[in-house]
Amino acid sequence: MREILLNPGPVNLSERVRQALLKPDLCHREPEFAAMQQSIRRQLLRIYGLPEQDWAAILITGSGTSAMEAMLTSCIPARGKVLVIENGVYGERLSRIAAIHGMDHACLRHEWGGVIDVGRLERCLSEDPGFTHVAVVHHETTSGRLNRLETIAEVCARFRVNMLVDGVSSFGAEELRFEDWGMHACAATANKCLHGIPGTSFVIVKRAALRRTEDIQRTLYLDLNTYLRQQDQNGTPFTQSVQSFYALDEALREHAEDGGWQTRRTDYWRKMDSVRHGLADLKIEALLPREDSSCVLNAFRLPNNLDYASLHDGLKQRGFVIYAGQGEFAKTLFRISVMGSITMTDMERFLEAVRGLL
Ligand SMILES: Cc1ncc(COP(=O)(O)O)c(C=O)c1O
């Protein structure tokens, strides 16, 4: 029986993406690899209609965190200062990256799952004119909250501060208005809303933003200027995960043929709405209202009579993998993601399995 993955990536693969993994062995210094790399880079920009002369997709072999680290360390000039907005694990991870690299930064902390307080953001930026960048997570996977980038972007524009976005769990399924929101970069990954396999992540970056950091290199492996120079000339500084590229190239074709991020969002919402309604009927409450939630993942309160381990193990026996709450949420929440090649029938069978367990 195929196990249905309701964790936030890696996701269930479609058959055509799985078959792409079986393509011939390939050296990453051969022209066939270069052609595939350019195809992926072009397709990534096309998802949000970004012109190639102004924007670049830079491909890295590593998980989503490597893209976050590459973005922060490569996009902020030596004299720059970043304000990191935190309302969950991944905002806190951005801060840790800045701290580890000794970057000038400050944290704008919120409780996990809380709404970002734009008034506080404005005060921080007005009190310290040294800030050059704001870093923020789009979909905070800790809680399922979709942070409202448009309001943050509006404040950033007023203070002439550049916005760096962790779009790891939203890229490809939620709206991202790169130009309108004045985004400078967005970190994301192959194995979430794009339905590829783990191993490849990427940063979509404004070329002009990287030109300002050409003179500094904070890391050897994650320096985006090094990648950009070589990828623009059909090369790669390091060995890439070739099979993961095969999968991503095919997954991107499928994404476009299906109708792009808009169709993916509609499809995810259809599945998520069925989960939200089905669980509500069983008196299992969602953490956040629908209008604050992403289409990708929602968090739910554990029922009183069932701990997470029993729920997880019972569902796994029935063929479904769910996801625990992180940190302080571990005892009270579980999370359901609807990414990947799964169907409404899978969701109905999932709800039937939960009903059986209760
Ligand atoms: C918003 C967000 N950022 C970053 C990451 C880290 O990605 P990875 O585990 O692939 O390093 C995740 C993972 O779930 C995420 O949801």
Ligand as a Chemical Component Dictionary entry (heavy atoms), coordinates in Angstrom:
data_LIG
# 
_chem_comp.id                   LIG 
_chem_comp.type                 NON-POLYMER 
_chem_comp.pdbx_formal_charge   0 
_chem_comp.three_letter_code    LIG 
# 
loop_
_chem_comp_atom.comp_id 
_chem_comp_atom.atom_id 
_chem_comp_atom.alt_atom_id 
_chem_comp_atom.type_symbol 
_chem_comp_atom.charge 
_chem_comp_atom.model_Cartn_x 
_chem_comp_atom.model_Cartn_y 
_chem_comp_atom.model_Cartn_z 
_chem_comp_atom.pdbx_ordinal 
LIG C1 C1 C 0 9.307  27.842 6.140 1  
LIG C2 C2 C 0 10.436 26.849 6.163 2  
LIG N1 N1 N 0 11.684 27.302 6.072 3  
LIG C3 C3 C 0 12.729 26.471 6.084 4  
LIG C4 C4 C 0 12.570 25.110 6.213 5  
LIG C5 C5 C 0 13.769 24.226 6.279 6  
LIG O1 O1 O 0 13.823 23.352 5.212 7  
LIG P1 P1 P 0 14.766 22.056 5.259 8  
LIG O2 O2 O 0 14.236 21.179 6.352 9  
LIG O3 O3 O 0 14.547 21.487 3.885 10 
LIG O4 O4 O 0 16.151 22.499 5.492 11 
LIG C6 C6 C 0 11.284 24.584 6.323 12 
LIG C7 C7 C 0 11.078 23.153 6.476 13 
LIG O5 O5 O 0 9.997  22.643 6.680 14 
LIG C8 C8 C 0 10.195 25.489 6.296 15 
LIG O6 O6 O 0 8.942  25.023 6.389 16 
# 
loop_
_chem_comp_bond.comp_id 
_chem_comp_bond.atom_id_1 
_chem_comp_bond.atom_id_2 
_chem_comp_bond.value_order 
_chem_comp_bond.pdbx_ordinal 
LIG C1 C2 SING 1  
LIG C2 N1 SING 2  
LIG C2 C8 DOUB 3  
LIG N1 C3 DOUB 4  
LIG C3 C4 SING 5  
LIG C4 C5 SING 6  
LIG C4 C6 DOUB 7  
LIG C5 O1 SING 8  
LIG O1 P1 SING 9  
LIG P1 O2 DOUB 10 
LIG P1 O3 SING 11 
LIG P1 O4 SING 12 
LIG C6 C7 SING 13 
LIG C6 C8 SING 14 
LIG C7 O5 DOUB 15 
LIG C8 O6 SING 16 
# 
